Amino acid sequence: MSELSTVPAKGTYAFVSLGCAKNLVDSERMLGLLQLDGYELVQEPAGADFVIVNTCGFIESARTESFGVIEEMQSLKRNGQTRGLIVSGCLAERDKEELFQRCPDVDHLVGVFGREEITRVADRLVGRLDEQRSVFRPAPIQALADVDRFRITPQHFAYLKISEGCDRLCTFCAIPSMRGKHATKPIESVIAEARELAADGVRELNIVAQDTTYYGMDLYGRPRLADLLQELEQVDGIDWIRLLYLYPMYVTDELVNTLAGSKKIIPYLDIPLQHINNTMLKRMQRRVTREETETLLTRLRNEIKDLVLRTTMIVGFPGETEEQFAELVEFVQQWKFERLGVFTYSYEPSTPSAKLPDHLSEDVKERRRGELMSAQQEIAFAYNSQQVGRQMDVLIDGPVPDASNAWVGRSFADAPDIDGVAYVTGEGLSTGDLVPCEVVATRDYDLVAVAVGEPRPRHAAGTRCGSQRDNSSAVTPGAKAPVFSTIETITSSEDRLDRPGG
């Protein structure tokens, strides 16, 4: 991204980014557009000309959080502390103009695919023009480009969105209604974005989509994730490639071979399974069976050395019996997923599952979540204990506040924000270093390690946006979405293990 202009700003704004990593990419794209257009990002909403809240609308708890933040910003506006409020993202897309009725102090709405027009919306707001208060655009046939992002992750890692939308029709999920059908981003576009990120200092690429393994089906007529990964591996400067949101279908022989033979794709796979009982899978319309799932897991375990598997499960889905829940617990105990998040079923009126019979009480759902998390805790703690004495690289995310020679980082087994961390002691380290460490102890879901070698030097970065990293803390995070450059905002270990999957 080009250097900031010295021309006086068109206006000041604050930004609140909520929700998943895919929404974060959208936030970074809007921030980039606003910066290029001459708007100045500030840290505090109070005193800004306007505030943008990029919302999540996936499940009830996410909507509650989004409405809570919107109300905070409305209160600032009513008190004269900001002139305007723009609400964007999935909640805006889901509720559309009805959101104006619930939140009367919102000035403008921008749907998921209206993000490219954010500067025009800002211009209308600053210019006090009331026409066209909402911008909703149809889902594109081809995924939008995510270039010129104003990144709010640290310099050394980023999210790379390779497709948009989803063709799955899981009965519990409202995402297709908000983000449309699956749209693949062309390979050449993804590679161009990866090179831009690498030139900006990124060492770890976290690949995200609603359905990563479906990549290519709509555009090329066949799955092409393996082809994309082989191209990404050639991008200079990238050390780690991490795969998230792999649906347990379309895992081809070529893909497994690519994963097993790669020097950059780390042995960490996020495969949201949601359940394992065949009746539940059918009611969820997951289009896979227990037998097919176990065949896939067996092959991955056998062919990918040191593989860490992450998954998510839903408990309390309509009609789930005690026997079916017990089968799920037994499955988790048998397969020993190194990382696992558990969600209680969320009633979503617009989804097919809302019409299913035999909905369970919240008490039953919460009890089952607690039981499954307890079973998983034993597995996670045992895995961590097995790492004591091992040497592994740790990517340093930042210093421990008010401590000397103490750092927070992650091994290959931990994705940003959602998994555990490694606390590292070592002299002369810096954020973004990839450091050989020996694990000496555990701390619940986290590791304690000592640096045992010199960090690998960061690759030469290209021209950076002048104040991009300086202003990263100006973006106000939501719960479980900390500003990554400030370690003190890290959420608790157990909370980090929970986040929706596909």
Secondary structure, 3 states (H helix, E strand, C coil): CCCCCCCCCCEEEEEEECCCHHHHHHHHHHHHHHHHCCEEECCCCCCCCEEEEEECCCCHHHHHHHHHHHHHHHHHHHCCCCCEEEEEEHHHHHHCCHHHHHCCCCCEEECHHHHHHHHHHHHHHHCCCCCCCEECCCCCCCCCCCCCCCCCCCCCEEEEECEECCCCCCCCCCHHHHHCCCEECCHHHHHHHHHHHHHCCCCEEEEECCCHHHCCHHHHCCCCHHHHHHHHCCCCCCCEEEECCCCCCCCCHHHHHHHHHCCCEEEEEECCCECCCHHHHHHHCCCCCHHHHHHHHHHHHHHCCCCEEEEEEEECCCCCCHHHHHHHHHHHHHHCCCEEEEEECCCCCCCHHHHCCCCCCHHHHHHHHHHHHHHHHHHHHHHHHHHCCCEEEEEEEEECCCCCCEEEEECCCCCCCCCCCEEEECCCCCCCCEEEEEEEEEECCEEEEEECCCCECCCCCCCCCCCCCCCHHHEEECCCCCCCCCHHHCCCHHHHCCCCCC
